[in-house]
Amino acid sequence: MTAADRPDLVIADFEGSDYGNWQVAGEAFGQRPARGTLANQMAVSGFEGHGLVNSYVGGDRTTGTLASPPIKIDRRYINFLIGGGHHPLETCVNLLVGGKVVRTATGPAAGGGNERLDWQTWDVQDLAGREAVLQIVDRSSGGWGHVNVDQIVQSDRRLAAESAQREITVTARYLNLPVTTGNPQRHMRLVVDENSVREFDIELADSTGSDREASSQRLDDKARVASGRPSFWVPVDVAEFRGRKLRLEVEALPAGSQALAAVTLDDQPRVAVPVYHERLRPQFHFTSQRGWLNDPNGLVYDGQRWHLFYQHNPYGWNWGNMHWGHAVSEDLIEWHELPIALVPHRYGDWCFSGSAVVDRDNTAGFQRGDDTPLVLAYTSTGRGECIAYSNDQGTTWTEYSGNPVVRHQGRDPKLLWHAPTKRWVMAVYDETDNKRWIAFYTSPDLKIWQLASRIEGYFECPDLFELPIDNNDTNTRWVLYAADGKYTLGQFDGRKFTPDASTGEPGKHQLWHGNFYASQTYNDAPDGRRVQIGWAQGIEFPGMPFNQQMTVPVDLSLHTTKDGPRMHAWPVEEVESLRTTLHTWGDARVRPGENPLEDIAGELFDIEAEIDLAEAQECGFVVRGVPVTYDVRRHEISCGKYKVPLAAVDGVIRVRMLVDRGSLEIFGNQGAVAVSAGMTPAADNKSLEFFTRGGPVRLRSLTVFELRSAW
């Protein structure tokens, strides 16, 4: 019998009711193999049969080991499936001979780990005939602190994929890469003159499929994975390397994959459907042309244009590879996407959130030429808080040679100019003494910073700004905000924030609810405006080349209420430029079963209503099949899973709703309450309904504007 004819020797398939004669230590592995995904774990896939080793028992905090009985090495290779965290020697499989580790493997480096199991192979030809022990290890209690293992087999066949390469000469601007959302993450490098010029993780498609098939946008992600067809194409700008050799390197590309062969060089990005014409594309909320989007960053007005930077994965539909995307607008509604502003310093040193300012007095000395410099601050995950500057109105950016300017355990610097003290301020999330703080640093020049104070109890993405109460510039409060949308009012002297206890309620308040996170307000906005944009966290667009959206820009203001000063949010007036056909009603009595909106249909609306609740128990709207309901007895407005307090004023509520393809935004009582809610209407349902239950209501006024697309 030749080696090729010898059957595989199964060491363990973990299909039994327990671990058999394997030795278990610690808590991480439990007392028996897992049957797939465990509690609070992301979906585990790629294992064979029904059972596997999964050390997420009790979460990432638990640790332990699992050791096999001695085995004799009797084949050239040992193949096994492995996933989980990428922590070498901490979340891993080890091969021990004579008590020493002679081979080791861990979960994928891409993204820090992955719940999908892929084949790994050890060549053990040099150990033939030796006795060995397999040891599965979980010594990590942090993020991705677990390991998944299955189907350990001795074989004369290698099952793990090997690295692949392709060399091309750059003859066009864009390298177009095929992506299938849901495929395993592969680590990819672009190399010029033996230097890595781009390095990222990407879900490469295994075959090209066809743009005609992709253009239907009807295949779901599972179908695309099964077929190998691309979900979309990622363009990488390689114009700077024109005429030079570019080597593409991909780790662990499966045998038979056409991914590298499918890569093309083109003068334009490759698309199946023209950008902004995709079937689920929001029509007046900002979305990136391709890839993932989260936190708004660097919101600044340069005197002519509104800049919107954002956390961005340009290589895939899911979070990862954090860059700074960049778009500009003259009216906060119609956005023009620019090239990526910040590229990671190196792989793993990601560009996390931050902010930007106009350095009008050139305090940092960065100005070259006539344009006033823009300066941004961001978190480099491998270095600390860093700054970069632009002398061409944000088109290109240069890193400050003295980076990082602040080193600490934290992230997300928010810059502002404090005029009374004539100093720059950095409000930044900080982790000190196992507590969560916002730290305040000051600087005369944006380069040299000193810690001034900290305030405890805030997490991620701080914002700090001053607002007048009731438009009275002599009576103001400072607002301290964090990612969850909760805010505190108080005073800020340029060094320390002091919560306002004058109303007897110095605690946090909440304006926004629902799909809303990590908002930021614009620096240097004209006319004293305080314009805010948030990340509509969790609003997804399956099957599209883009994912997630921003909320509509709003103007923030402070108003006196019975509970003290409170913030209000109202859509910027520029939204009204999208209005087209108007439908209006005034002083109309509506009874149960009646629908004054039955003749209106569409996708995009701006709706305002003033409702005298009269005898009703419930009333509201049904927008393309999605109900927005006001409960009169509970004083509560709801949409989907979100239920938000909204008190009637003298028996009347006022509601405004902005309706886009993927979302509803609701503003109650002139913006005292704001809700961002994702919606997934049936594609063929474009109906509108106003309803009342339990009794009639009086519509003091109702206006419905149909809206045009901003694209």
Salt bridges, closest charged atoms under 4 A:
ASP8 OD2 - ARG157 NH2 3.03
ASP60 OD1 - HIS146 ND1 2.70
ASP74 OD2 - ARG75 NH1 3.25
GLU115 OE2 - HIS146 NE2 2.93
ASP118 OD1 - ARG116 NE 3.71
ASP118 OD2 - ARG186 NH1 3.56
ASP123 OD2 - ARG76 NH2 3.12
ASP126 OD1 - ARG103 NH2 2.81
ASP156 OD1 - ARG6 NH2 2.93
ASP156 OD2 - ARG75 NE 3.89
ASP193 OD2 - ARG244 NH2 2.55
GLU194 OE2 - ARG247 NH1 3.07
GLU199 OE2 - HIS187 NE2 2.79
GLU199 OE2 - ARG189 NE 3.99
ASP201 OD1 - HIS187 ND1 3.05
ASP211 OD2 - ARG270 NE 3.03
GLU213 OE1 - ARG229 NE 3.25
ASP237 OD2 - ARG173 NH2 2.88
GLU240 OE2 - ARG198 NH2 3.34
GLU249 OE1 - ARG189 NH1 2.61
GLU249 OE2 - ARG247 NE 2.71
GLU278 OE1 - ARG281 NE 2.92
ASP302 OD2 - ARG305 NE 3.95
ASP302 OD2 - HIS307 NE2 2.92
GLU334 OE2 - ARG708 NH2 3.44
ASP349 OD2 - ARG346 NH1 3.89
ASP349 OD2 - ARG383 NE 3.27
GLU385 OE2 - HIS408 NE2 2.71
GLU399 OE2 - ARG383 NH2 3.18
ASP412 OD2 - ARG411 NE 3.95
ASP430 OD1 - HIS408 ND1 2.65
ASP430 OD2 - ARG454 NE 2.98
GLU460 OE2 - ARG411 NH2 2.80
ASP463 OD1 - LYS414 NZ 3.43
ASP470 OD1 - HIS559 ND1 3.90
ASP500 OD2 - ARG477 NE 2.55
GLU505 OE1 - ARG566 NH2 3.06
ASP524 OD1 - ARG360 NH2 3.46
ASP555 OD1 - ARG529 NE 3.10
ASP563 OD2 - LYS562 NZ 3.48
GLU574 OE2 - ARG529 NH1 2.93
ASP587 OD1 - ARG698 NE 2.62
GLU594 OE2 - ARG591 NH1 3.79
GLU603 OE2 - ARG624 NH1 3.91
GLU603 OE1 - ARG661 NE 3.40
ASP606 OD2 - ARG579 NH2 3.05
ASP606 OD2 - ARG656 NH2 2.69
GLU608 OE2 - ARG579 NH2 3.56
GLU610 OE2 - ARG654 NH2 3.04
GLU610 OE2 - ARG700 NH1 3.40
ASP612 OD2 - ARG700 NH2 3.93
GLU618 OE1 - ARG693 NH1 2.92
ASP660 OD2 - HIS285 ND1 2.77
GLU665 OE1 - HIS285 NE2 2.64
GLU706 OE2 - HIS583 NE2 2.80
